[in-house]
Amino acid sequence: MENIYTSRVHGFPGNWTASLVGNGWATTSTVLSRGVAVIMPQEGLLSLVAVLGSSLSLVALVFAFITYSLFSDLRSVSGTTLMNLLAALFMTQLLYVVGVGGIQDTELCVSLSFSLQYLHLTVFFWLTALSHDLCRTLRRNMHVEPPPTERAVGCVFAVYSLLSWGMPLALLAAAYLYRTHHHQHHTNNHFLKQYNCWFLEKDIQMLFYLLPTVMLLFWQLYWLAKGAALTRNAPSLQMEPRRRLKVKRRRMMQLVLYLKIIALLTAVCLSGALATFTGWNAAWILFNIGHSVQGITVALTVTCNCRIIGLYARSIKRRQKALLAVSRSNNTQIISWSPVPDTV
């Protein structure tokens, strides 16, 4: 049965080719016997990598979400925005695993494609919200403005939620109307199953996913560049050189953190687009590997830093002090016979 690998890939390092068929990934090796090529099935290595990587990503995303839920110091606008980003990534990884084994039902395949496109868009919208909030925070610190009120914080987060969850929904509705109007649901179902129901048709993917993603990427880089300029100028307001250097280093680390997340998710999006538009085998493999590990990479990036480790360390110290105080009070009560025993 011909598929995107057997029809477009001729030869792979070590005579290995990977094929995407209706029931999932199958890895095959080509053996020449008396001038005749014989296809021998091997273990689906790429499918195993996709499932294991996605499983680890789901666990890591849950850990990161719980971490930002536990500490009140992290429940700011940026922390809550990051929690929504982690939630969108979690749902993306979960639906991604569903398509690894291949889906035969056409309606379920179309639903999965629409859902994944919506969730991928929400991830980039929340990244844009994070970049904008960082720039807004740096501007407020530069002008030494008082901290915002709870009502102002709630309004800002409400706007972020409306845009980040609502705009992808509007784009999804437009994509559905476009697909229905052009009657593509009768002609391109084979295309969806060919790519494990992870992508919609090429024109829909270009108009309603890649084009908005490029625009969002432009705004993310714009806000981060503006934030970098503010970071360079803001520490000059600090009087002590040591304090000035510490503030600058902390803000630059946050900018680099967001740049790493944007670069990773953009690379995954680009490799998936190259795979569907060009049929390039290497791009398809990179997309599967990158999408599998993007969750665990983002989770480790936002949790494995000095601030989070410091919060956990202070929490452990407070618990140890509380336990020590309880044990001392119990020992004192035993020694002093408090309360006093009844007299005979």
C-alpha positions as CSV (number, residue, x, y, z in Angstrom):
1,M,0.0,0.0,0.0
2,E,1.5,3.3,-1.1
3,N,1.8,6.1,1.4
4,I,3.7,9.3,1.9
5,Y,7.0,7.6,2.7
6,T,7.0,4.8,0.1
7,S,6.0,7.2,-2.6
8,R,8.2,10.1,-1.8
9,V,11.2,8.7,0.1
10,H,13.7,6.6,-1.8
11,G,16.4,5.5,0.6
12,F,17.1,6.4,4.1
13,P,20.4,6.1,6.1
14,G,20.9,2.5,6.6
15,N,18.2,1.5,4.1
16,W,15.6,2.3,6.7
17,T,12.3,4.0,5.8
18,A,9.4,4.9,8.0
19,S,5.8,4.7,6.7
20,L,2.7,6.2,8.1
21,V,-0.2,3.9,7.4
22,G,-3.8,3.9,8.6
23,N,-3.1,1.9,11.7
24,G,-0.2,4.0,12.9
25,W,3.6,4.0,12.4
26,A,5.4,1.0,11.0
27,T,9.1,1.0,10.5
28,T,10.4,-1.2,7.7
29,S,13.8,-2.2,6.4
30,T,14.7,-2.9,2.8
31,V,16.7,-6.0,2.1
32,L,18.1,-6.8,-1.4
33,S,17.8,-10.6,-2.2
34,R,18.8,-11.6,-5.8
35,G,18.1,-8.1,-7.1
36,V,14.6,-8.0,-5.6
37,A,13.7,-5.6,-2.8
38,V,11.9,-7.3,0.1
39,I,10.2,-5.2,2.7
40,M,10.6,-6.6,6.3
41,P,8.5,-5.1,9.1
42,Q,10.4,-3.9,12.1
43,E,9.3,-2.3,15.4
44,G,7.5,1.0,15.2
45,L,10.3,3.0,16.8
46,L,9.0,6.4,16.0
47,S,5.5,5.5,17.3
48,L,7.2,4.3,20.6
49,V,9.1,7.6,20.8
50,A,5.9,9.6,20.2
51,V,3.9,7.7,22.9
52,L,6.7,7.7,25.5
53,G,7.6,11.4,24.9
54,S,4.0,12.5,25.1
55,S,3.4,10.5,28.3
56,L,6.4,12.2,30.0
57,S,5.3,15.5,28.7
58,L,1.8,15.0,30.2
59,V,3.3,14.2,33.6
60,A,5.7,17.1,33.5
61,L,3.0,19.6,32.5
62,V,0.8,18.4,35.4
63,F,3.7,18.9,37.8
64,A,4.4,22.4,36.4
65,F,0.7,23.3,36.7
66,I,0.5,22.1,40.3
67,T,3.7,24.1,41.1
68,Y,2.2,27.3,39.9
69,S,-1.0,26.5,41.7
70,L,0.6,25.9,45.1
71,F,2.5,29.1,45.7
72,S,0.7,32.4,46.1
73,D,3.8,34.3,44.9
74,L,3.4,32.7,41.5
75,R,-0.3,33.5,41.1
76,S,0.2,36.9,39.4
77,V,-1.0,37.8,35.9
78,S,2.0,36.2,34.3
79,G,1.8,33.1,36.5
80,T,-1.9,32.6,35.8
81,T,-1.3,33.2,32.1
82,L,1.5,30.6,32.1
83,M,-0.9,28.2,33.8
84,N,-3.3,28.6,30.9
85,L,-0.5,28.0,28.5
86,L,0.4,24.8,30.3
87,A,-3.2,23.7,30.3
88,A,-3.5,24.2,26.5
89,L,-0.2,22.3,26.0
90,F,-1.5,19.5,28.2
91,M,-4.7,19.1,26.1
92,T,-2.6,19.3,22.9
93,Q,-0.3,16.5,24.0
94,L,-3.3,14.4,25.1
95,L,-5.1,14.7,21.7
96,Y,-1.8,14.2,19.9
97,V,-1.4,10.7,21.4
98,V,-4.9,9.8,20.2
99,G,-3.8,10.1,16.6
100,V,-0.6,8.1,16.9
101,G,-2.3,4.7,16.3
102,G,-4.4,6.0,13.4
103,I,-8.1,6.7,13.3
104,Q,-10.4,4.9,10.9
105,D,-13.6,6.8,11.6
106,T,-13.9,9.8,9.4
107,E,-15.9,12.0,11.7
108,L,-13.6,11.4,14.6
109,C,-10.6,12.1,12.4
110,V,-12.0,15.5,11.3
111,S,-12.9,16.4,14.9
112,L,-9.4,15.6,16.1
113,S,-7.9,17.7,13.3
114,F,-10.1,20.7,14.2
115,S,-9.4,20.3,17.9
116,L,-5.6,20.1,17.5
117,Q,-5.6,23.2,15.2
118,Y,-7.7,25.1,17.9
119,L,-5.3,24.1,20.7
120,H,-2.2,24.9,18.8
121,L,-3.6,28.4,18.1
122,T,-4.4,28.8,21.8
123,V,-0.9,28.0,22.7
124,F,0.5,30.7,20.5
125,F,-2.1,33.2,21.7
126,W,-1.2,32.6,25.3
127,L,2.5,33.0,24.4
128,T,1.6,36.4,22.9
129,A,-0.2,37.3,26.1
130,L,2.9,36.3,28.2
131,S,5.1,38.5,26.0
132,H,2.8,41.5,26.3
133,D,2.4,41.1,30.1
134,L,6.2,40.9,30.5
135,C,6.6,44.1,28.5
136,R,3.8,45.8,30.5
137,T,5.4,44.8,33.8
138,L,8.9,46.1,32.7
139,R,7.4,49.4,31.6
140,R,5.6,49.8,35.0
141,N,8.7,49.1,36.9
142,M,10.7,51.5,34.8
143,H,8.3,54.4,35.6
144,V,8.1,53.3,39.2
145,E,4.4,53.0,39.1
146,P,2.4,51.5,42.1
147,P,1.3,47.9,41.8
148,P,-2.1,47.4,40.1
149,T,-5.2,46.9,42.0
150,E,-7.0,43.5,42.1
151,R,-9.7,44.9,39.8
152,A,-7.2,46.0,37.3
153,V,-5.4,42.7,37.4
154,G,-8.7,40.9,36.9
155,C,-9.6,43.1,33.9
156,V,-6.2,42.4,32.3
157,F,-6.5,38.6,32.7
158,A,-10.1,38.7,31.5
159,V,-8.9,40.4,28.3
160,Y,-6.1,37.8,27.9
161,S,-8.6,35.0,28.4
162,L,-11.1,36.4,25.9
163,L,-8.5,36.8,23.2
164,S,-6.5,33.6,23.9
165,W,-9.5,31.3,24.1
166,G,-12.0,33.2,21.9
167,M,-10.0,34.2,18.9
168,P,-8.9,30.6,18.1
169,L,-12.5,29.6,18.4
170,A,-13.5,32.2,15.8
171,L,-10.7,31.0,13.5
172,L,-11.9,27.5,14.0
173,A,-15.5,28.4,13.1
174,A,-14.2,30.2,10.0
175,A,-12.2,27.1,9.0
176,Y,-15.2,24.9,9.4
177,L,-17.4,27.2,7.2
178,Y,-14.6,27.3,4.6
179,R,-14.3,23.6,4.5
180,T,-18.1,23.1,4.3
181,H,-18.5,25.7,1.6
182,H,-15.8,24.2,-0.6
183,H,-17.1,20.6,0.0
184,Q,-13.7,19.4,1.0
185,H,-15.2,17.0,3.5
186,H,-16.0,14.7,0.5
187,T,-12.7,14.8,-1.2
188,N,-9.8,15.2,1.4
189,N,-10.6,12.8,4.1
190,H,-7.8,10.6,2.8
191,F,-5.4,13.5,3.4
192,L,-6.4,13.7,7.1
193,K,-6.0,10.0,7.7
194,Q,-2.7,10.0,5.9
195,Y,-1.3,12.4,8.5
196,N,-2.8,10.7,11.5
197,C,-5.6,13.4,11.7
198,W,-3.1,15.9,13.0
199,F,-3.6,18.5,10.2
200,L,-6.5,19.9,8.2
201,E,-6.2,20.4,4.4
202,K,-3.3,22.5,3.1
203,D,-5.4,25.6,2.2
204,I,-7.2,25.6,5.6
205,Q,-3.9,25.1,7.4
206,M,-2.3,28.0,5.5
207,L,-5.2,30.5,6.0
208,F,-6.5,29.7,9.5
209,Y,-3.4,28.3,11.2
210,L,0.0,29.2,9.7
211,L,-0.9,32.8,8.8
212,P,-2.3,33.7,12.3
213,T,0.7,31.9,13.8
214,V,3.1,34.1,11.8
215,M,1.3,37.2,12.9
216,L,1.4,36.1,16.5
217,L,5.1,35.3,16.3
218,F,5.7,38.8,15.0
219,W,3.9,40.3,17.9
220,Q,5.8,38.1,20.4
221,L,9.1,39.1,19.0
222,Y,8.1,42.7,19.0
223,W,7.0,42.7,22.7
224,L,10.2,40.8,23.7
225,A,12.4,43.3,21.8
226,K,10.6,46.1,23.5
227,G,11.1,44.4,26.8
228,A,14.8,43.9,26.2
229,A,15.1,47.7,25.6
230,L,13.3,48.4,28.8
231,T,15.5,45.9,30.6
232,R,18.6,47.7,29.4
233,N,17.4,51.1,30.6
234,A,15.4,50.2,33.7
235,P,18.3,49.0,36.0
236,S,20.0,52.4,35.6
237,L,17.4,53.7,38.1
238,Q,18.9,51.6,40.8
239,M,21.5,53.3,43.0
240,E,23.6,50.3,44.1
241,P,25.7,48.6,41.4
242,R,25.1,45.2,42.8
243,R,21.3,45.6,42.9
244,R,21.4,47.1,39.4
245,L,23.3,44.0,38.1
246,K,21.0,41.6,39.9
247,V,17.8,43.2,38.5
248,K,19.2,43.2,35.0
249,R,20.3,39.6,35.2
250,R,16.9,38.5,36.5
251,R,15.0,40.3,33.7
252,M,17.2,39.0,31.0
253,M,16.8,35.4,32.2
254,Q,13.0,35.9,31.9
255,L,13.3,37.2,28.4
256,V,15.6,34.3,27.4
257,L,13.1,31.9,29.0
258,Y,10.3,33.1,26.8
259,L,12.5,33.1,23.7
260,K,13.3,29.5,24.3
261,I,9.7,28.5,24.5
262,I,8.8,30.5,21.4
263,A,11.7,29.0,19.5
264,L,10.7,25.4,20.4
265,L,7.0,25.8,19.6
266,T,7.8,27.6,16.3
267,A,10.3,24.9,15.3
268,V,7.6,22.2,15.9
269,C,5.0,24.2,13.9
270,L,7.5,24.8,11.0
271,S,8.5,21.2,10.8
272,G,4.8,20.1,10.7
273,A,4.1,22.6,7.9
274,L,7.1,21.4,5.9
275,A,6.0,17.8,6.3
276,T,2.5,18.4,5.0
277,F,3.4,20.9,2.2
278,T,6.5,19.2,0.9
279,G,6.3,15.6,2.1
280,W,9.8,15.8,3.4
281,N,10.5,12.8,5.5
282,A,13.0,14.4,7.8
283,A,10.6,17.2,8.6
284,W,7.9,14.7,9.5
285,I,10.2,12.8,11.8
286,L,11.3,16.1,13.5
287,F,7.7,17.1,13.9
288,N,6.8,13.9,15.7
289,I,9.8,14.0,18.0
290,G,9.5,17.7,18.7
291,H,5.8,17.5,19.4
292,S,6.3,14.6,21.7
293,V,8.9,16.3,23.9
294,Q,7.7,19.9,23.7
295,G,5.5,19.5,26.8
296,I,8.3,18.2,29.0
297,T,10.7,20.8,27.7
298,V,8.4,23.7,28.4
299,A,7.5,22.3,31.8
300,L,11.2,21.9,32.8
301,T,12.0,25.4,31.4
302,V,9.4,27.1,33.6
303,T,9.9,25.1,36.8
304,C,13.7,24.3,36.9
305,N,14.9,27.8,37.8
306,C,16.2,29.5,40.9
307,R,12.9,31.2,41.8
308,I,10.9,27.9,41.9
309,I,13.7,26.1,43.7
310,G,13.8,28.9,46.3
311,L,10.1,28.7,46.9
312,Y,10.3,25.0,47.4
313,A,13.3,25.4,49.8
314,R,11.5,28.1,51.8
315,S,8.4,25.9,52.0
316,I,10.4,22.9,53.3
317,K,12.1,25.1,55.9
318,R,8.8,26.5,57.1
319,R,7.5,22.9,57.5
320,Q,10.6,21.8,59.4
321,K,10.3,24.8,61.7
322,A,6.6,24.1,62.4
323,L,7.3,20.4,63.1
324,L,10.2,21.4,65.4
325,A,8.0,23.8,67.3
326,V,5.3,21.2,67.7
327,S,7.8,18.6,69.0
328,R,9.3,21.1,71.5
329,S,5.9,22.1,72.8
330,N,5.0,18.5,73.3
331,N,8.2,17.8,75.2
332,T,7.7,20.9,77.4
333,Q,4.1,19.8,78.2
334,I,5.3,16.3,79.2
335,I,8.1,17.7,81.4
336,S,6.0,20.3,83.1
337,W,3.0,18.0,83.7
338,S,0.7,20.4,82.0
339,P,-2.1,20.0,82.6
340,V,-1.5,19.2,86.2
341,P,-2.6,15.6,87.1
342,D,-5.5,15.2,89.5
343,T,-4.7,15.0,93.2
344,V,-5.6,11.8,95.1
